[in-house]
Each structure stands twice: as structure tokens, then as C-alpha cells.
Amino acid sequence: MAAELRRARFTPLQLVGVTLGAALMIAPLAWTLLLSLKANSELLRDSATAFSAPYTLENYRAILGGSMVFRWLANSLVVSLGTTVGVLLLCSLAGYGFARLDFPFRRTLFVLVLLGLAIPEQAVILSRHRLFAELGLHNSFPGLILPGLVSSFGVFFMTQYFRGIPKELDEAAMLDGASRLKTFFTVLLPLTVPAQATLGVFTFLASWNDYWWPLISATRSDMFTLTVGLASSQMNYAQTSGLGFLMAQAVFASIPIFIVYLIFQKQIVRAMAGTAVR
């Protein structure tokens, strides 16, 4: 794919279109960065001062000096990583079961899993909130992680990937005396690393950007994730006296996602193109 892109030739009109599209996407990011480098007192008078010097790192010093952003960042990392690991493990096991095992009501259960793709989260939010309240899981990491482990798309994705792996590999491993569990972990699971990388990246990004459930489940500021914490700091955007500080928090919060993209950009691009790396 990369070689094909290098060989591609854009017409002047296409190049202009791509440039304009890139500029439109970069503009909000550049605006946020400029605001984060301005003193809050100047922005309070006129946000247009972001286009002129002087610039300052005072807002970033304030973050390092005592803001709760680090706490919210740690919470988001714990929740996102915990959700990603759980989804990869559960979806891999479920995908293997649907693709390889013959058990009663397998087709019916798989259809029910697919139906989960059509049910919006808002439809079950009240029952979920009540269940977690009765279990005492609100304002806790399990309470923030457990709902994210239910991934109908992940089960479907891994099932399709396992179905593409020749069954002869299973038979050869079992002929050598390996159990199904050992065959799964030592033979088949390593072959699904590209699919797991794709699913893991999208699960991490979705969990990191999730706002709806953390807003409901986390009511203590020390359990806020970054999305909820930054929103609670914002209050009224038009009237806030710390606009530069707010933008600095947003820039700081985006750094982990930027790092994830740099590391897994190949998987992200190929997944967006609708293909899985094999």
C-alpha cells in the first residue's frame, strides 16, 4: 500500500483539494496551541491576541505545578489500558469459540452478538447505572472499565479473522498432543497479532475519548477521566478567565493519543482502509 501511494500522482486540482482539507483539519489544532501559549489576562480582553506575540509557557507551568490533569491522565490511562487488554482477551476467546468450536445455539448466540451492534448505549444506561450503583462500583476503576469490555464489533472482527486461518493448523497441533487451550495460545493467537493491533488501537482510542459513561459513573473529581475533568474545568467557555490554561490542558491531554498514533499509524491507516494486516 505504501509503495502504491508513493507511485500515485495527484492532479493540481486534487492537490489543492487535499491541501485545503488538511488545512481545515489542522486549523482547530493550531488555534488551540496558540491559545495555550497566551496569558489568560490577554485572552480575557480579546482572543484575537493569539495571533500576535508575546507568547508564554505559563499555562504549561501551571499544569506541572499543581493541576489535577496528571491525576485525570493517570485515570484515563488505567481505564483505557484495562479496557483494551480486557477486550483483546475476551474477544479473542469468543472469536475462537465462534470460529472453531461446535456447541449448541452457536449461530443463535452469534446473531445476538451482532444485534448488540444495533443497540445504542443510551438504551441501557439507566439499567447499567442502577446495577453498578447496587454493586457499589461507581467512582471506581472496575466501574469505569467493565462496560467497555462488552464489544460486539470486537467479537465479530476476531471471529472473522479466526475463520480465515486454516483449520489444518489446529489439527496438526492437536495431533502433536496439544490441548485446545494450548493450541489457541501457542499456535493461533500469535497469528492474530495484526488483527489484535487494529482492534486494540481502536478500543484504546474509543475508551480514551469516552465521555458519556465516565460522566455518569465518576462523581468524585479524583476519579474523573481526562474528558470529564477537562469539561469540568471549562465551565462556561465564553466566560472562563483561564482560557489559555484550558487550552494548555487540552494540548497536554492530546499528547498520549499522538504517541499512540505515531506507534500504530500503520495499523490505523490499514484498518481505516478496511483491510487487516496479515
Secondary structure, 3 states (H helix, E strand, C coil): CHHHHHHCCCCHHHHHHHHHHHHHHHHHHHHHHHHHCCCHHHHHHCHHHHHCCCCCCHHHHHHHHHCCHHHHHHHHHHHHHHHHHHHHHHHHHHHHHHHHCCCCCHHHHHHHHHHHHHCCHHHCHHHHHHHHHHHCCCCCHHHHHHHHHCCHHHHHHHHHHHHCCCCHHHHHHHHCCCCHHHHHHHHHHHHHHHHHHHHHHHHHHHHHHCCHHHHHHCCCHHHCCHHHHHHHHHCCCCCCCCHHHHHHHHHHHHHHHHHHHHHHHHHHHHHHCCCCCC
